[in-house]
Amino acid sequence: MTTTRALPYGSWPSPISAAAVSAASPRIEGARFVGGGSAPQVWWGESVPEEAGRSAVRRRTSSGSVEDVLPAPWSARSRVHEYGGGSWTADDQGVLYFVEKADQRVRRLRPGSEPQPLTPDAGDVRYGGLSLQRGRLLAVREAHREGRPPLRDIVEIPLDGSGARDAARIVSLASDSDFVAHPALSPDGRHLAWIAWDHPHMAWDRAELRIGRIEDGAVAEWTTVAGGDSSPLQPVWTADDALLFADDPSGRWNVWRMRLTADLPHEPVAEADADTGGPLWVLGTRWFAALEDGRIVAVRTNGADALVLIGTDGAAHDLPSDAVTRLSIEDVRGTRLLLSGAGSRGAGLWELDVDSLDARRLIVGGESPWGDEWMPRSRAVTFPGPHGPVHAFDYPPRNPEARGPQDERPPYVVFVHGGPTDHVGGAASGKIAYLTSRGIGVLDVNYGGSTGYGRAYRERLLGQWGVVDVDDVVAAARGHAAAGAADPERLAIAGGSAGGWTVLCALTGSDVFGAGISRYGVADLRRLAEDTHDFEASYLDGMVGPLPDAEHLYVQRSPLTHLDRLRTPLLIEQGLEDRVVPPSQSEAVRDALAANGVAHAYLAFEGEGHGFRGAETLVRTLEAEVAFLGQVFGFETPGIPPLPLD
């Protein structure tokens, strides 16, 4: 029988090291069934922190071991929209097609050979969203031009390699919009369906589902069949003249069915007060799949993710799933699915047979190396806020060998996700366990503007970025402390990118938090508007207002304007190759802290961009964050290197 000891919160001994966290939960980047017959192989993409974040493609051998299909130094990573997605695919003969990170060219890798280019060396031209359909390789192409916005189109890349020698052999199938995604060929090859949208909208604001007739290998004419005032996603053909897609005209993304007849009738399938869909930050995400017998498997999100099987009669039945967030249906073969996501034991990839649920198996990840007793348990909580209810997930401290003193409440870190149009779903992670096992609680907030609760909730942030998000995280922190769950004197706030913006806004606009952690956080909206890439070039028009008319709001809300108010100890972490939020913004905050005489630390990382991938960086940031909290809140951090503060 284990006896727990009463120890100060934050100082609990823990077996969970930063190095183990870095290696524990794989970052899955697509998965496929490869090969014919009843036992195809499972291939998956995975970011490898110990190889500087290289994106490998891997598979399990018949003996159960894992081997690389795509060996070092090759790295399958697209930079379309900067966030990429759909960077590789494969056929049943074991031929891999991938986008090489270094030059963004598409290459083919046959078993036992070296990768061969399929696209030309033509300057800054990027590819993503790769898919093999009816023996044809489709992709989204993004061609950058000096002084002008990029051109994007859906293309077919010849499989014989001729496109590497002659760019004209790469056929442009569809364009006519600022952005394109989710190309889908009909079974007879006569029609192409895709998603399109234009500035100033983001894909989750307003988009269109288009269908075009193919003549001589390209789309001759097209029509919009859904969207305009809604945000359709992921067309999937079920017959030559019928397809499924996700759409949210009701305020919730649901699966819809339509037919190519004169009046283009379409209707929702098994409507639910939950979202089958999400923000299209990366290409290739799939929220549902059509089985050969007419049934549909779908992800439904209402705070957390759930998996359902929709029968041909429209009735929906729950399916078991180990993932509760980031759940994506990567591939389907017969009645078998490949599912990626994150659950109570971390991120992973699973195989599930909808007709033999006991046969589901874990492919990679999805297990805690420390035992379930060390993994935190999430609890969905809701707090009243000035703009409506605020949703969050609470992870109290958890350690089977320690407990807090009776007269002490734990310190808490309020996590603020990025995006800001994004979502967290109550999944444990090694990073959260790193904190909770040491006696530090985590409150992960889905502030207004987050997905997963319907259109009205995510549109709460329109025109109000820097207001609603800040009010919501402050309300959540105060509500949590008022309920007795957290020490009100030891509340910290942490976030990256857009989450870092909310951190800086909260620290310059409220007195709730005693410490802050900003990872590549936005400090200057005008600079962000000038420097940001084309995918988000109009994002701020909706979140703040269009320039120059709304310039006063950009100045008023930017933390850089109010750095004289910054009196809270702050840890700043920044990648030196960040093209979304350049280092100059973090450096300005650092300089203001120094001028104000406020305790702080600035950690800059060579080779890191917008989002950290390298093992050394991940280890350094985890250890630094706990060391920083210990110094500011006055608890010992055994086994963690000290962090000097300036």
Buried (B, 14 or more C-beta within 10 A) or exposed (E): EEEEEEBBBBBBBBEBBBBBBBBBBBBBBBBBBBBEEEEBBBBBBBBBBEBBBBBBBBBBEEEEEEEBBBEEEBBBBBBBBBBBBBBBBBBBEBBBBBBBBEBBBBBBBEEEEEBEBBBBEEEEBBBBBBBBBEEBBBBBBBEBEEEEEBBBBBBBBBBEBEBBEEEEBBBBBBBEBBBBBBBBBBBEBBBBBBBBBEBBBBBBBBBBBBBBBBEEEBBEEBEBBBBEEBBBBBBBBBEEBBBBBBBBBEBBBBBBBBBBEEEEEBEBBBBBEBBBBBBBBBBBBBBBBBBEEEBBBBBBBBBBBBBBBBEEEEEBEEBEBBBBBBBBBBBBBBBBBBBBBBBBBBBBBBBBBBEEEEEBEEBBBBBBBBEEEBBBEBEBBEBEBEBBEBBBBBBBBBBEBBBBEEEBBBBBBBBBBBBBBBBBBBBBBBBBBBBBBBBBBBBBBBBBBBBBBBBEBBBBBBBBBBBBBBBBBBBBBBBBBEEEBBBBEBBBBBBBBBBBBBBBBBBBBBEBBBBBBBBBBBBBBBBBBEBBBBBBBBBBBBBBBEBEEBBEBBEEBBBBBBBEBBEBBBBBBBBEEBEBBBBEBBBBBBEBBEEBEBBBBBBBBEBBBBBBBBBBBBBBBBBBBBBBBBBBBEBEBEEBEEBEBE
